[in-house]
Amino acid sequence: MSQEPEGKVIPLHDPSSDREEDERLRQQNAGLRNRMLARTSISAAQGVLMERYRLPSLGEAFDLLRHTSQRHNVKLHTLADAVLRTPGPDRDAHVWFPRRVRTAPPPLTGLTPAEHNDAAGPAGAVLGAALDRVLDITQTPMGNVQLAENGLLRMERHTGLNRRFVDHFTFVDGPGTACGQAAENRQQVTVRDVASATVFDEESRRVILHAGSRACHSVPLLDERGTPLGVISSHHPRPLAGFTRAQLDALETTGAVVGRWLSWHRRTVIRDPLEDLHATAQHA
């Protein structure tokens, strides 16, 4: 029988290296998925602009989107979504919105947006204040805001949640989550215990539990017609018994206030970069 040479050390397998490799692959796969979903609306908007303005290439359409988003401090996918959902200008029209009437923003009752300049502009400040309000009502330090764009919910702001959670929920494109059901059904959804709730697909359940959340509550942001423009969700470290009627009413009011403001923002602020884009494309 052969023996190992005397004094030879046989290295032990380090399981932490497997965990690190699994995490690296998970982040890589999540990044690929999120880039693909982000590109979907951008690519569709490029096609619309290329055809509408007879641009010579998709590259020029992308440059038009990118430069316009930078000039107006509007995220690229937000601008792309606006191009896709807004009826186009009349053929050969000098302006996109000839009968446009500017209106004042609706009141942000119950919200106190930060007065300092937010990196995401006024919308970022409003959404930050809205998230703070929801977390104050639900008494938890963890939560996130998602906006409805091109049939998806896109993560816009978050606090107290780990990278794995943010990567997984950067885009939500199905009903297998509380936020997805809140948007689809246009009503608040309370998950008392994530571990046993049937609302989640199994991967989403694992990600939420890994983030330290055992319960969550999702509030749809509805415009005047009841259209969901986003969702704010709170996450809780322990299972929930539920919320009082007063809490639910305050959350519903917050969702309506923010939904009306987002609707105004789409009809006014976001139309500025659209008008600029139209003018630039006409003179290209």
N, C-alpha and C positions, 0 to 999 in steps of 0.2 A: 504494500500500500504506500503510495507516494505521500509525502508530507510537505507542508509548506516549509521553506527554508527557515531555520531558526532566526528569530529577530525580525522577520518580515511583518509589517503592519498592514492589515487588510482594511481599507477605508470603509467606513459605514456610510450607508446612503442617508443623505440629509433630506427629510420630507419637506423641509421649508423651501427647498429649491423647486420641488414640484408645485407647491402652492404659488410661488412667485411666477413660474412659467404659466400656470393656469390663469393667473391674474393678468399677465401680459397678453395672453391670447384673448382673454375676455375683453380687455380694453381695445385690442386691435379689431376684433369682430364688431364690437359696439360702434367704434369709430367708423368702420366701413359702412355699417347699416345707416348711421346717422347722416353721413355724407351723401349716401345714395338718396335718402329721403329728402334731404335739403336740396339736392340737385334737381329733384323731380319738378318742383314748381318753377325753379329758375330756368330749367331747360324749356319748359312749356312756355314761359313768358318770352324767352328768346325767340322761339318760333313765331309767336304772335307778333312781336315787334319786327322781325325780319320780313314777314309777309305784309304787315300793315304799311311799313315805311320803305319797302323794297330795298332793304339793306343787303349788301353783297355777301355777307357771311354771318354765321351765328356768333363769331367772335366779336364783330362790330355791335351786334345786339347785346352781347354780354357787357361790353365796355360801356354802352349807353346806360344799362342798368346800374353798373358799378359806380360810374362817375356821378350819376344822379343821386344814388343812395348816399354817397360820401358828401356831396354838397348840402344835402338836407338832413344829414344825421339820422337817416332811416335805414334800418337793417335791410340787407339785400333781399332776403326771403320775404320780408314784409312788403317791400316794393313789388316784388314779383307776384305775390298774392294779389296785391291791389290791381296790377295790370290784368290779371286773369279774371277777377270777379267784377271789374268795372266795365260797363258797356263802352266800347271804343268811340272815339270822336267821329263826327260826320266826315265823309270823304272830302278831302281838301279843305277842311275847316281850319281856320287860323288858330283857334283856341279849342281845347278839349271840352271845357265847361262854360259855354257862352252865357248861360242864364244863371250862373252860380251866385248864390247869396250867402255871404258870410254871417254866421250867427255866433253869439257868445257861448262859451262852454256851459253845460248844465252844472248846477251846484254839486259840490262833492261833500254832501252832508255826512258828517261823522268821520271824515278823513282829514288828515293833516299832512299833505305832501311836504317833504323836506324842501326848505327854501334854497339850499345850495344846489348848484348845477349837478344834475344826475347824468352819468355817462350815457344813459339811454335817452336823454332828453325828457321833456315833460311827461311822456307816457311812462317812462321808467319811474319817475317820482310818484306818479299816481298809483301805479301798480305796487310799488314798494309800500306806500301808505295803506293800500287796500290789504296787502298781505299782513302788515302789522295789525290792522284792525281785526282781521279774522283770527289771528293767533291770540290777540287779547281777549276776544269773546270766548274762544275755545280753550284758553288757558294752557297753551303748549308752546315750546320754542321751535318746533319743526313744522315747515310747510313749504308750499311752492305755488307758483302762478303759471298757468299755461294759457296760450292764446290759440284760438281756432283759426287756422290758415290752410287753405287748399285741402280741406277734408281731414286735416290732422290737428291734433293738439300739440303745440310746440312749447317746450319749457322756456319760460321767459325770466323768471326769478325763483330763487330758492334760498332757504336758510336752514341750518341744522341737519342737513342730509348729506350722506357721503357720496363719493364720486361714483361708486357703482350704481347707486340710485339715479343720480343725474344722467349718467350715460344711458341707462336702460330706458328712462322716461323722457329723454330729450325730445322724442317724437312718440306720440301714442296714436296708433292707426286702427284701433279695434275696440270692441266693447268689453274686453276682459280686464277692466280696471274700474275702480269707483269713479275716477274722473271721467272716463269714457262714458259710463252710464249716466252720470250727472248731466253731461252735455247732450247725450242722445235723448234722454227722457225729460230734460229741461226742469229738473227738480233736484233738491239736495239729496245726497246719499250718505248715510252713516254706516260705516263698517265697525261693528262693536269689537270684533276680534279677527284680525287678519289671518291668524293661524287656521281658523275653521270656516271663514267666509267663502261662499261659493262664487262670489263675483269675480275673483281673480283667476287668471291662468296660473299654472304652477310656477313658472319662471318669475312672473311678477310678484307672486307671494314670497318666494325666496328672497328676492331683491329687497322687498319692503321690510321683511323681518331682519335681514342682514343690516339694514339701516337703523335698527333699533326701534322700529314702529310696530306696535301691536294693534293699533286702531287708527282709523282715519275718517275724515269727513270732507266731502267735496261739495262746493257751492258753485252753481253755474252763474256766469255773468251774462245776463240777458238784456237785449236791447228793447226798445219800445214795443216791438212786434213779437217779442218772446224768442228771438233768434239767439242761440248761444254764441257769444263771441270769445268765450274763454271759461276757465275754471280756476278757482282757488281751493286748494286742499290743505287741511291741517293734519298733522301726524302726531300720534300720542304714544308714549313709551309703555303704557299699560292698557289693557282692554277697557272699553268705555261702557258705562251704564246707560249713556244717552245724554241728550241735552234738554234743557228746560224749554218751554214754549217761548219764553222771552229771548233765550239765546238763538233759537231757530228763527224767530222773527227778525232779530238784529242781523243775522247772517243773510237772510233773504233780502233785507233792505240794502245791505252792503253790496250784494250781487247785482241788484237793480241799479244802484247808484253808479257802480263801476261800469256796468253794461251800457248804460245810457251815455256815459262819458266816452267809452270806446267807440260807440256808434258815431258820436259827434266828431271824434278824432279822425275816424275814417272819412267822414263827409267833408271835413275841412282841412285839417293839417296834412293828411296823406294826399289830398288832391293837389297840394302845392308841388310836390315832386312829380306827380303825374303830368301836370301842366308844363312843368319845366322840361320833362322828358319829351313831351310832344313837340314843344318849340325847338328843342335841340335837334330832334330827328328830322324835322321839316327843313332845317337849314344845313343838314349834314351833306 
